[in-house]
Amino acid sequence: MKSAWRQALGGRAHRDGHRSEWVAALWLMLRGYQILGFRLKSPAGEIDILARRGRVLAVVEVKRRQSLDAARMAVTDIQYERLLAAGRQVLRGRPSLAGHELRIDMVALANGGFPRHIRGIGPKRGGLR
């Protein structure tokens, strides 16, 4: 059984995560993206934000860390593959999105700074761009 202290930390982390996703969504909307969904669950994994701009469908992972570098390094190769699989499932399941280019993006948030939208992240073996 979890201690009250651990439950409080978990609740705070959950709230902070949701707050970060809203900040990221607002940041994306200011840049012309249409938000199609939040916290979309699929057998492959969960998509924090699904956004569209033009013919690009962006699966957006949101990471808040102490520094932007730490946030950028927080997506593992396995997580990247899950996000890609989840995005492909969304494309297959929504005929209205046929013909869109699928891209895995990240919004990195760090204490005291503006969000950073990183387009087209890749697995670490190729490096985050």
Residue pairs with C-beta under 8 A, 6 or more apart in sequence:
2 10
16 64
17 62
17 64
20 62
20 63
20 64
20 109
21 38
21 39
21 48
21 49
21 62
23 109
23 115
24 48
24 49
24 60
24 62
24 107
24 109
24 115
25 35
25 38
25 49
25 51
27 107
27 114
27 115
27 117
28 35
28 49
28 51
28 58
28 60
28 107
28 117
29 35
31 53
31 117
32 53
33 51
33 52
33 53
33 58
34 51
34 52
34 53
35 49
35 50
35 51
36 50
36 51
36 52
36 57
37 47
37 49
37 50
38 48
38 49
38 50
39 46
39 47
39 48
40 46
40 47
40 50
40 86
40 90
42 85
42 86
42 89
42 90
43 89
44 82
44 85
44 86
44 88
44 89
45 79
45 82
45 83
45 85
45 86
46 86
47 59
47 60
47 83
47 86
47 87
47 90
48 60
48 61
48 62
49 58
49 59
49 60
49 62
49 107
50 57
50 58
50 59
50 60
50 87
50 90
51 57
51 58
51 60
51 105
52 58
52 97
52 100
55 99
55 100
55 101
56 100
56 101
56 103
57 87
57 90
57 91
57 97
57 100
57 101
57 102
57 103
58 103
58 104
58 105
58 119
59 83
59 84
59 86
59 87
59 90
59 102
59 103
59 104
59 105
60 105
60 106
60 107
61 75
61 79
61 83
61 104
61 105
61 106
61 107
61 121
62 106
62 107
62 109
63 71
63 72
63 74
63 75
63 106
63 107
63 108
63 109
64 71
64 108
64 109
64 110
65 71
65 74
65 108
65 109
65 110
66 110
66 111
67 110
68 108
68 110
68 113
68 116
70 110
71 106
71 108
71 109
71 110
71 116
72 106
72 108
72 118
72 128
73 124
73 128
75 83
75 106
75 121
75 124
75 128
76 124
77 123
77 124
77 125
80 104
80 121
80 122
80 123
80 124
81 123
83 104
84 102
84 104
87 102
87 104
88 102
90 97
91 97
91 98
91 100
91 102
103 119
103 120
104 120
104 121
104 122
105 117
105 118
105 119
105 120
105 121
106 117
106 118
106 121
106 128
107 115
107 116
107 117
107 118
108 115
108 116
108 118
109 115
109 116
118 128
118 129
119 129
120 129
121 128
121 129
122 128
122 129
